Each structure stands twice: as structure tokens, then as C-alpha cells.
Amino acid sequence: MVIGFKSVVLVITKPPYGLEDCFSGLYVAVACLNSNLKCSVIFLGDGVYAALAHQNTEKLSVPSVEDVIYALLPEAKLYVHRNSLLERGIPESKVVKGIELINDAKTAELLLSEGECIITF
Amino acid sequence: MRKTLTIILYRGPYASQRVDVGLAIAEKALERGYGVNIFLYMDAVHAPKKGQMPRYFPNVGEKLRALAEKGARIRACSRCAAARGYVEEDAKDGVYPTSQYVDGVAIVNLRELGDWIKLSDKVIVI
């Protein structure tokens, strides 16, 4: 009998546009939820740009990563690394409602407690 | 009890060594008795293309075919494969037919990866 995982942490480190990584990483989170895995997503480094509200991708002609975020909430727990925001001069008020801001200690705690399986994009 | 390793590859072949490293891990894991799943995501869906003729590097498509023969389950993401021209027809029994891949590699919905992760003992993203 295979025991397997009950929870997954997705760590998104790439910006939302110009690279496929962030979008596709979030789709892995959707797949994990569909398979009844407990799923957390941490936006870290340049990944924090994906957590900003009011993304307008009309001129880019690509799907909005923000829409995928709304598809994940509230079943998945979403977190944004506060120091990564600060380092980039992004006000906390710009983050999508429902995404929790976390410090370094909470990030480490999450990875240790929820990160049976950690997938980084 | 046999353990299961799932390897997610998401970079294309040849441009970096990531796919080669992932497939080397898969080979060793099979030798050690693991069940091995390889999920090809994003540009890694190019890896099983038939007819690769790399002049200076090992043939990634052939490596995938050989791993499938040894028992690795190898699947490619349908969204990624469709975007890159590998999906040729609608899915039949959950598998999207293609004539462009080496034997042993199938194109499926990303949902299958969620199930694989759930039933794995280890997951590596390379």
C-alpha cells in the first residue's frame, strides 16, 4: 500500500509574466487541490509580483495569473513573503485580499509543518 | 513495499542538463527498485520527440524510450504539449494521441500529476 503525501507546498519564485513558470506552477497547485491534497502556495522573491491585485493582461494577450489565484482561494492557503515585498518597494496594501503576509520565521515554519512535499517553480 | 519517486521535468532538452540529470536519477531509482514516474511539463514536453539527432549529446528521446521499457511511467502535460504542437486529436480514454513521441510516452491532463504526487514517496522538480 502506498502512503504518499497529504499536503503540498508550492513555492513560486518567478515573476508572473515573461516566463511560464509562475502560471504553470499555480496550475500544479490546482491539480493538487483536485487530487484532494492540502495545498499551500508561498510567493517568494520575484514571485511576489504574482500576488498583486488588479493585474491587467489585456495588452499582453496572456491569461491573468490573478484569475488563477482566485481559482485557488480559499481552498488553498496562499502566502506572500513580506521581506520580498519590502525589498522590491511594494506596499503590502497591493496584495490580493485573502493572501496572508508572512515573515521569515513563518515561512520556515510553513515549509517544515506543511511541506511534506515542496515543489518550487 | 516498493517506494515511488515522481520526477517533474520542466525545462527543454539540450538547452540545459536538467533533463539529463532527471533521467539519470530515474535510471538509478529504477535500479534500486523504485517505481518511477516522470512528468514532462512546460518545455520538457519536447524531450520525447521522435527523430532527435543530437550530434554531440546523448539522445534524450531514446533515453526516455529506454526508461519506459524498463518500467518508468512517462507522461506529458496536455496543455503544454498542445501549445507546442504535439496534441493531434481529442483525448481517448484520457490520453491525447500523438504520432510525434517515442514509444512509452503519453500525453495526459495535468490532473494526473496531482494523483501521482498524492501517491508518491518522493517528488523531485528539476
Interface residues (C-beta under 8 A of the other chain):
Chain A: M1 V2 I3 G4 F5 V8 E20 D21 S24 Y27 V28 V30 A31 C32 L33 N34 S35 N36 L37 C117 I119 T120 F121
Chain B: M1 T4 I8 Y10 Y41 M42 D43 R79 C80 L110 R111 L113 G114 D115 I117 K118 L119 S120 D121 V123 V125
